[in-house]
Each structure stands twice: as C-alpha cells, then as structure tokens.
Amino acid sequence: MWATSHHFHRKAAHVRLRTPLAVLGAALLVFVGPPLLSEGESSDSGTRIPGLRIMVPNTPGGGYDITARTAAKNAEDADLTSDIEVFNLPGAGGTVGLAQLVNERGNGKLAMSMGLGVVGAVHTNKAPKTLADTTPIARLTEEQDIVVVSKDSPYKSIQDLVTAWKKNPGKLPVGGGSSPGGPDHLAPMLMAQAAGIAPKTVNYIPFDGGGELLASILGNKVAFGVSGVGEYLDQIKAGELRLLAVTGPERVPGLDAPTLREAGIDTEFTNWRGIVAPPGLTDAERDKLVTLVEKLHASPQWKESLKKHGWNDAFLTGEKFGDFLDEQDKRVDSVLKELGL
C-alpha cells in the first residue's frame, strides 16, 4: 500500500486502515538516514548554494512560512550555507507560487516550502501546474492539526463544540489556513463525518495560511479554527487560544488536550511539509539541494527546532519523496470524492 515505506513509526503501528480516509489520516512516519558522504567532503563543497532563495506560497505566519524560515536559520547557524532569502508569494492555496516555481525551469538556486495543502489546492483549483512538474527534494516534518477557539469562546471542550455543531452545522463557521482539499479543510471534514455531520453542510472558511486565520479566531469571526500544532503554540501557552483537541493518534507532549478518538470522534489526521525545486535541474544541482537538507536534518539546530515546534521527524528525500507525492495526490482525490466535495 505504502510501497516505498520500510519503517512504520511506533505511533502508527496499530492504526486501522479501513478506507481512503483512514489511510490519509494514518500517521506514517518514514525515517531515512542520510547517505554516506565521500571522505573529505566539507560542508563548503557539499552544501553552499550562493544566492539560494526559498519561496513560501502563502502569507507570513503560516506553517510553510515558519518551516522555511526555521530551516533557513538553522542551515545558516549550522554553517551549511549563508544568506538564504525567504520570500512570500501567496495566492490560490499555494498554486500561484507553484506555477511560478515551475516557470523557473532550470533554476538551481530556488526552492519552495510546501505540503499537503498544495496537493489539495491543485485539485480544488484545477491548477494547470502540479507537483509532478517539480523536482522533489525532501519531506521534512509531519505534525498534528489542532482544534482551537478564542479564550472567551462558549465552547469549553471538544464535546461542547461538537454538540453545538451537530445542531446547526451551517451556523458554526470553521476557519482553516488552507484551501479546500488542504489539511486544515480535510481535518474538520473528517471530524464532521465521524461525528455524523454531512461534510457538505459544513461552513468552511479558507484563509491563506495560519497567520491570516489567527485574527479571525481571536476576533470570534469563526466559531473554531483548525491549524497545525506548531503555528499557535505561543498563543495557546499565553492563554489567548483555548485548545480543545489534537487530530493525531496520540496526545502532544506538553499540551493538555485529548485526541479526537479519546473524545469519541473516530478519526485521526496528520499533515506533512517538505521542499520542492523547479523542473529541469541538472543532477548536480538537485543533489546539492538534497545534500543541504540532509545535512540540515542531521544538525543539532534542526533537532532542537523539531522539539520546539512540536513537529515529528518525517525525513524522506529525492525519488522516494516523489513517490510519496504521487500517492498523496491519488489519496486526496479519492478522499474529496468520498466526502462528496
């Protein structure tokens, strides 16, 4: 089923894979060690890419943005390369940035931060350019989504929220930091289905990234929000947001919130993020980008960032990441059809 996978993370070992929904939601973590480098290869020759730019295909403050800026800073702090420019090119759930990336054919000094949201946006926007048009570099992280409300929300628990949601799904707008088909859309749709709410009746309001979504949750413009765990940790710890549940197979260490399954909602969901580059790179250009992320992945700086943001290590490079992208594309398609969306 996941033909390229060799290791299941212990968290996912007992997940029941029944339908395409369960398959998409299963927390599958693949750990791939960096290949051995030839003796005498220094970080200078292996990873320095002068003028490297990383595009973020949505607004500042969202998951792609945090991932890209964290990776860039960690790579510089680990002396792998220097002066990485991170810039935002938002629009259409990431497909504006994707089209620009594909148009930069042969540009070995450009990469794009992306994830499941871009896979979904390609489907729902019927985008002419897809991830199959890019050069896959690496999957970096996997993380749970969270269900949050403002500190003065009437909903004190996930059960309170679901009870009100079932009574009148259309009256409780849910906000997410991704386009329809993306993780913050699929997670509440799977929640609704598991709670006995028809996904078509859900009033989902998309925002272009978690940064834009935050103001609407804090201002009670949406009844609740769904976003990545790493995006709102500060606001949760500061008491500005109330965390009701996490969407993955296990609780998140340090956060006081049940999983959906613990709360009686029989589903789970995890998101992932990675890096792709333009098409038409030489083998040497592609290998240099892959080597850079391999050295980044092995650095103490990156390991610390994983802990800090609540991200799970899900490292996968090159062709294996390309195979994973193909599988995700097919699964998102099947899930959207199954949900009637």
SVG drawing of the C-alpha trace seen along z (x, -y; Angstrom):
<svg xmlns="http://www.w3.org/2000/svg" viewBox="-30 -40 69 43">
<polyline fill="none" stroke="black" stroke-width="0.4" points="0.0,0.0 2.7,-2.5 5.1,-0.6 8.1,-2.8 7.9,-2.6 10.2,-0.4 9.6,-1.6 6.4,-2.4 6.7,-4.8 5.5,-3.1 2.7,-5.7 1.1,-4.4 1.7,-0.7 -1.9,0.1 -3.8,-2.4 -6.8,-0.7 -6.6,-1.3 -10.1,-0.8 -10.9,-3.4 -9.0,-6.0 -9.9,-8.4 -8.2,-6.3 -5.2,-5.9 -4.9,-9.6 -5.2,-10.2 -2.8,-7.5 0.3,-8.8 3.0,-7.2 6.5,-8.3 9.3,-7.2 12.9,-7.6 15.6,-7.6 19.2,-8.1 21.4,-10.4 23.6,-8.6 27.2,-8.4 29.2,-11.3 32.6,-10.6 35.6,-11.1 36.9,-14.6 33.7,-16.3 33.3,-19.5 30.2,-21.5 31.7,-24.1 31.8,-21.9 28.7,-19.9 26.0,-22.4 26.9,-26.0 24.4,-27.5 25.2,-31.2 22.0,-33.2 19.6,-30.4 16.0,-31.7 13.1,-29.8 9.6,-30.7 6.7,-30.4 3.5,-30.0 1.2,-31.6 1.2,-34.6 3.7,-35.1 3.0,-33.3 1.6,-30.1 3.1,-26.6 5.0,-26.9 6.4,-30.2 7.5,-29.0 9.1,-25.9 11.0,-27.8 12.3,-30.5 13.3,-27.9 15.1,-25.7 16.9,-28.8 18.1,-30.0 19.1,-26.5 21.1,-25.9 22.9,-29.2 23.5,-28.6 25.0,-25.2 27.3,-26.9 25.9,-24.8 25.3,-27.8 24.7,-31.6 22.4,-34.4 19.3,-32.4 16.5,-34.7 12.9,-33.6 10.1,-35.4 6.3,-35.0 4.3,-34.6 0.7,-33.9 -2.4,-33.0 -4.9,-30.3 -3.8,-27.9 -0.2,-27.8 -0.8,-27.2 0.3,-30.7 3.7,-30.0 3.7,-26.5 3.1,-28.0 5.9,-30.5 8.3,-27.7 7.5,-25.5 8.2,-28.6 11.6,-28.9 12.8,-25.8 16.5,-25.0 16.9,-27.5 19.0,-25.5 19.0,-28.5 15.3,-28.3 13.2,-26.0 9.7,-26.1 8.3,-25.2 5.1,-23.2 2.9,-20.4 -0.4,-18.6 -2.2,-21.9 -0.6,-22.4 -1.6,-18.9 -5.2,-19.7 -5.2,-23.1 -4.1,-21.7 -7.2,-19.5 -9.8,-22.1 -8.4,-24.9 -7.9,-22.6 -4.4,-24.1 -2.6,-23.7 0.7,-23.1 1.0,-20.2 3.7,-18.9 4.5,-16.3 6.0,-19.2 8.6,-20.0 11.8,-18.4 11.1,-16.7 13.8,-17.5 12.6,-16.3 9.7,-15.7 10.8,-17.3 8.1,-17.1 4.8,-15.7 2.5,-17.3 -0.9,-17.1 -3.6,-19.6 -5.3,-21.2 -8.9,-22.4 -8.8,-25.8 -11.2,-28.6 -10.7,-32.0 -10.2,-32.3 -13.7,-33.7 -15.5,-31.2 -18.6,-29.4 -17.0,-26.1 -15.0,-24.7 -14.4,-21.2 -14.4,-19.4 -17.7,-17.7 -19.3,-21.2 -18.3,-22.2 -19.4,-19.1 -22.8,-19.2 -23.4,-22.7 -22.0,-21.9 -24.4,-19.0 -27.4,-21.1 -26.7,-23.6 -23.6,-22.9 -24.0,-25.9 -24.3,-28.3 -20.8,-27.4 -18.2,-28.6 -14.9,-26.7 -11.7,-28.5 -8.6,-26.8 -5.3,-28.0 -5.6,-26.1 -7.8,-26.0 -10.4,-23.3 -8.6,-20.0 -5.8,-21.1 -5.1,-19.8 -7.0,-22.4 -10.0,-21.7 -9.8,-17.9 -9.3,-17.6 -12.7,-19.3 -14.4,-17.4 -13.2,-14.1 -14.2,-15.3 -17.7,-16.1 -18.1,-12.8 -17.0,-10.9 -19.4,-13.0 -22.4,-12.3 -22.4,-15.7 -22.7,-15.6 -19.4,-17.2 -21.4,-19.2 -23.2,-21.1 -20.0,-22.3 -19.4,-26.1 -15.7,-26.1 -13.9,-29.4 -10.5,-29.2 -7.6,-31.6 -4.3,-31.9 -2.2,-30.5 -2.4,-30.2 -1.3,-33.9 -4.5,-35.2 -6.7,-32.7 -5.5,-33.7 -7.1,-37.1 -10.5,-35.6 -10.3,-33.1 -9.2,-35.7 -12.0,-38.0 -14.6,-35.3 -15.3,-35.7 -15.2,-31.9 -16.6,-29.5 -13.4,-27.5 -10.2,-27.1 -8.1,-24.2 -4.4,-24.6 -1.0,-23.0 0.2,-22.5 3.4,-24.4 1.6,-27.6 -0.3,-28.5 1.8,-27.1 2.7,-30.6 -1.0,-31.8 -2.1,-28.6 0.6,-28.9 -0.2,-32.6 -3.9,-31.7 -5.2,-33.7 -6.4,-30.5 -8.2,-27.5 -7.0,-24.2 -9.9,-21.7 -8.3,-18.6 -5.5,-17.3 -6.1,-15.4 -3.3,-12.8 -3.0,-9.3 -1.5,-10.4 -1.6,-13.5 1.0,-16.1 3.5,-16.2 3.1,-19.4 -0.4,-20.2 -3.5,-19.5 -5.9,-18.3 -7.4,-14.9 -7.1,-13.3 -10.3,-13.2 -10.6,-9.4 -10.3,-9.9 -13.1,-12.4 -15.3,-9.9 -14.7,-11.2 -13.4,-8.1 -10.9,-9.7 -7.3,-10.9 -5.3,-13.1 -1.8,-14.3 -0.2,-16.9 3.3,-17.0 5.6,-19.6 8.5,-19.5 10.7,-21.2 10.4,-21.0 12.5,-22.8 11.9,-23.8 11.9,-21.3 14.9,-20.8 17.7,-20.9 20.9,-19.1 21.7,-16.1 24.4,-18.1 22.0,-21.0 19.4,-18.6 22.0,-16.6 23.4,-19.8 19.9,-20.8 19.3,-17.2 22.7,-17.2 21.9,-20.6 18.6,-19.3 20.3,-16.0 23.0,-18.0 20.3,-20.3 18.3,-17.2 21.4,-15.9 22.1,-19.2 21.5,-19.8 19.9,-23.1 17.1,-21.3 16.6,-18.6 16.0,-21.4 13.5,-23.1 11.5,-19.9 11.1,-19.8 10.3,-23.5 7.5,-23.4 6.0,-20.1 7.0,-18.7 7.6,-15.0 10.6,-14.0 9.4,-12.5 12.5,-12.8 12.3,-11.4 14.4,-12.6 14.5,-12.5 12.7,-9.8 11.1,-8.3 9.6,-11.7 8.5,-11.9 6.7,-8.5 5.1,-9.8 3.8,-12.9 2.2,-10.7 0.5,-8.6 -0.8,-11.7 -2.2,-13.1 -4.2,-10.0 -5.4,-9.8 -6.5,-13.5 -8.5,-12.8 -10.2,-9.8 -11.0,-11.5 -12.5,-14.5 -14.7,-12.2 -15.7,-10.1 -16.6,-13.3 -18.8,-14.4 -16.6,-17.5"/>
</svg>
